[in-house]
Amino acid sequence: MLDELKREVCEALITLPKTGLVQGTSGNVSGRQGELIVIKPSGVPYEKLGAKDLVVVDLEGNVVEGDLKPSVDTSAHLEIYRALPDVGGVVHTHSTYATVFAVLGRELPVYTTELADFFGGPIPVSEYVPPGDRGIGVEFARKTRPGRYRALLMRSHGVFTAGRTPADAVKAALIVEHSAKIACLAELLGRPTPLPPDEARKLHERYIGGYGQRKE
């Protein structure tokens, strides 16, 4: 029953190092099907990961399938799934430019239409929560906006993103990192002006409602 979801999570995981969103064995991806979660095992190099290595847990964190220990961030992922039933995929990265904002305790401003399209407003930053703590999921559910794509900068830590699928969550992570890079460079060169909140919301509604070929 979970073969397809394992494939999706594995494909999402492979994307992280290829796109520079993670270094070494850091970061993780999970996907949800009903009451079961497929997640990356702890500390396994990405180049050695296959669908068979992924761990299946229930919403209480009990291992249902798999011989390896699940990610140290499993409790945070589970908290997000319990709080947000519309979420089907979660990604955690330590991507460089987004983590700069997280270290500074700053939200990521909406300097570009791309960020507005996906999120409809700034990417919020959390209070400090120790790595692996379920409080990460609590902060994520409390501070992110409803929508197809969600993202939160974790203070002094990294980034968590979520979407309807693992692929959606990876797409959100890529947009956050790209937008954070643009923001860092723009602020080095001058004083960029964020898009007005109303314009960011309009762009988001138009993008979600009409971009591409999907029927939504």
C-alpha positions as CSV (number, residue, x, y, z in Angstrom):
1,M,0.0,0.0,0.0
2,L,2.9,2.4,0.7
3,D,5.1,1.6,-2.2
4,E,4.1,4.7,-4.2
5,L,4.5,7.0,-1.2
6,K,7.9,5.5,-0.5
7,R,9.0,6.2,-4.0
8,E,7.8,9.8,-3.8
9,V,9.6,10.3,-0.5
10,C,12.8,8.7,-1.9
11,E,12.7,10.9,-5.0
12,A,12.2,14.0,-2.8
13,L,15.1,13.0,-0.6
14,I,17.4,12.6,-3.6
15,T,16.5,16.1,-4.7
16,L,17.8,17.7,-1.5
17,P,21.6,17.2,-2.0
18,K,21.3,17.6,-5.8
19,T,19.9,21.1,-5.3
20,G,22.2,22.1,-2.5
21,L,19.5,22.2,0.2
22,V,21.4,19.9,2.5
23,Q,25.0,18.9,3.3
24,G,26.1,15.5,4.5
25,T,23.3,13.6,6.1
26,S,21.4,16.6,7.5
27,G,17.8,17.3,6.6
28,N,14.9,14.9,6.0
29,V,11.6,14.3,4.1
30,S,8.4,12.6,5.1
31,G,5.1,11.7,3.4
32,R,1.7,10.8,4.8
33,Q,-0.9,8.3,3.8
34,G,-3.8,8.1,6.1
35,E,-2.5,7.4,9.6
36,L,0.9,6.3,8.5
37,I,4.1,8.4,7.8
38,V,7.1,7.4,5.6
39,I,10.2,9.2,6.8
40,K,14.0,9.2,6.2
41,P,16.1,7.0,8.6
42,S,18.5,8.8,10.9
43,G,22.1,9.5,9.7
44,V,22.0,7.5,6.5
45,P,23.9,9.1,3.6
46,Y,21.7,10.2,0.7
47,E,23.6,8.3,-1.9
48,K,22.9,5.1,0.0
49,L,19.2,5.6,0.4
50,G,16.6,3.5,-1.3
51,A,12.9,3.2,-0.9
52,K,13.5,-0.1,1.1
53,D,15.5,1.9,3.7
54,L,12.7,4.3,4.6
55,V,10.9,3.9,7.9
56,V,7.1,3.8,8.4
57,V,5.7,5.1,11.7
58,D,2.2,5.8,12.9
59,L,1.0,9.2,14.2
60,E,2.2,8.3,17.7
61,G,5.7,7.6,16.5
62,N,5.6,3.8,16.7
63,V,7.6,2.1,14.1
64,V,5.3,0.0,11.9
65,E,7.8,-1.0,9.2
66,G,11.6,-0.8,8.7
67,D,14.8,-1.9,10.4
68,L,16.4,1.5,10.8
69,K,15.9,4.2,13.4
70,P,13.7,7.0,12.0
71,S,14.9,10.6,11.7
72,V,15.6,12.5,14.9
73,D,13.1,15.1,13.6
74,T,10.3,12.5,13.5
75,S,8.4,14.1,16.5
76,A,8.4,17.5,14.7
77,H,7.0,15.9,11.5
78,L,4.3,14.0,13.4
79,E,3.2,17.2,15.2
80,I,2.8,18.9,11.9
81,Y,0.7,16.1,10.5
82,R,-1.5,15.9,13.6
83,A,-2.2,19.6,13.6
84,L,-2.6,20.1,9.8
85,P,-4.6,17.3,8.2
86,D,-4.2,18.8,4.7
87,V,-0.5,18.4,4.8
88,G,0.8,15.3,2.9
89,G,4.6,16.0,2.8
90,V,7.1,17.7,5.1
91,V,10.7,18.7,4.3
92,H,13.5,19.9,6.7
93,T,16.7,21.5,5.4
94,H,19.6,23.6,6.6
95,S,19.8,25.5,3.3
96,T,22.4,28.3,3.5
97,Y,20.6,31.6,2.7
98,A,17.3,30.8,4.4
99,T,19.3,29.7,7.5
100,V,21.0,33.1,7.5
101,F,17.6,34.7,8.1
102,A,16.8,32.0,10.7
103,V,20.1,32.8,12.6
104,L,19.2,36.5,12.6
105,G,15.7,35.7,13.8
106,R,14.2,37.6,10.8
107,E,11.3,36.7,8.7
108,L,12.0,36.5,5.0
109,P,10.4,39.5,3.3
110,V,8.4,39.3,0.1
111,Y,10.8,41.0,-2.3
112,T,9.9,39.0,-5.3
113,T,6.7,38.0,-7.1
114,E,7.9,34.4,-6.9
115,L,7.7,34.3,-3.1
116,A,4.3,36.0,-3.2
117,D,3.0,33.5,-5.7
118,F,3.8,30.5,-3.5
119,F,3.2,31.8,0.0
120,G,1.2,35.1,-0.2
121,G,3.3,36.8,2.4
122,P,6.6,36.8,4.3
123,I,8.1,33.5,5.6
124,P,7.8,33.7,9.4
125,V,10.5,32.8,11.9
126,S,10.0,30.7,15.0
127,E,11.1,31.1,18.6
128,Y,14.1,28.9,19.4
129,V,13.2,25.3,19.8
130,P,15.9,22.6,20.3
131,P,16.5,20.3,17.3
132,G,14.3,17.2,17.3
133,D,11.8,18.7,19.7
134,R,8.1,18.3,18.9
135,G,7.8,22.0,19.6
136,I,9.1,22.6,16.1
137,G,5.9,21.2,14.8
138,V,3.8,23.3,17.3
139,E,5.5,26.4,16.0
140,F,5.0,25.4,12.4
141,A,1.3,24.8,12.8
142,R,0.9,28.1,14.7
143,K,2.8,30.4,12.5
144,T,2.5,29.3,8.9
145,R,-0.4,30.3,6.6
146,P,-3.0,27.9,5.3
147,G,-2.4,26.9,1.7
148,R,-0.8,24.5,-0.7
149,Y,2.7,25.5,0.4
150,R,3.8,26.3,3.9
151,A,7.2,27.3,5.3
152,L,8.8,28.4,8.6
153,L,12.3,29.5,9.4
154,M,13.4,27.7,12.6
155,R,15.4,30.2,14.8
156,S,19.2,29.3,14.7
157,H,18.4,26.0,13.0
158,G,17.0,25.8,9.4
159,V,13.8,25.5,7.5
160,F,10.7,23.4,7.6
161,T,8.3,23.3,4.6
162,A,5.1,21.4,3.9
163,G,2.7,20.7,1.1
164,R,0.1,18.4,-0.2
165,T,2.8,15.9,-1.3
166,P,6.5,15.4,-0.6
167,A,7.2,17.0,-4.0
168,D,5.2,20.1,-3.0
169,A,7.2,20.4,0.2
170,V,10.5,20.2,-1.8
171,K,9.3,22.8,-4.2
172,A,8.4,25.1,-1.3
173,A,11.9,24.6,0.2
174,L,13.6,25.5,-3.1
175,I,11.5,28.7,-3.5
176,V,12.3,29.7,0.1
177,E,16.1,29.2,-0.5
178,H,16.1,31.0,-3.9
179,S,14.1,33.9,-2.4
180,A,16.4,34.1,0.6
181,K,19.5,34.3,-1.7
182,I,17.9,37.1,-3.7
183,A,17.0,38.9,-0.4
184,C,20.5,38.6,1.0
185,L,22.1,39.9,-2.2
186,A,19.5,42.7,-2.6
187,E,20.1,43.9,1.0
188,L,23.9,43.9,0.4
189,L,23.5,46.1,-2.6
190,G,20.8,48.4,-1.4
191,R,17.5,48.8,0.4
192,P,14.9,46.7,-1.3
193,T,11.2,47.4,-0.7
194,P,8.9,44.5,0.0
195,L,5.8,44.1,-2.0
196,P,2.7,45.5,-0.3
197,P,0.7,42.8,1.6
198,D,-2.4,43.3,-0.5
199,E,-0.4,42.8,-3.7
200,A,1.3,39.7,-2.3
201,R,-2.1,38.2,-1.5
202,K,-3.5,38.9,-4.9
203,L,-0.5,37.4,-6.6
204,H,-0.8,34.3,-4.5
205,E,-4.5,33.9,-5.2
206,R,-4.0,34.3,-8.9
207,Y,-1.1,31.8,-8.9
208,I,-2.9,29.1,-6.8
209,G,-6.1,29.6,-8.8
210,G,-4.8,29.7,-12.3
211,Y,-1.2,28.8,-12.9
212,G,-0.3,25.8,-15.1
213,Q,-2.5,23.1,-16.4
214,R,-3.9,21.7,-13.1
215,K,-7.7,21.9,-12.5
216,E,-7.9,23.7,-9.1
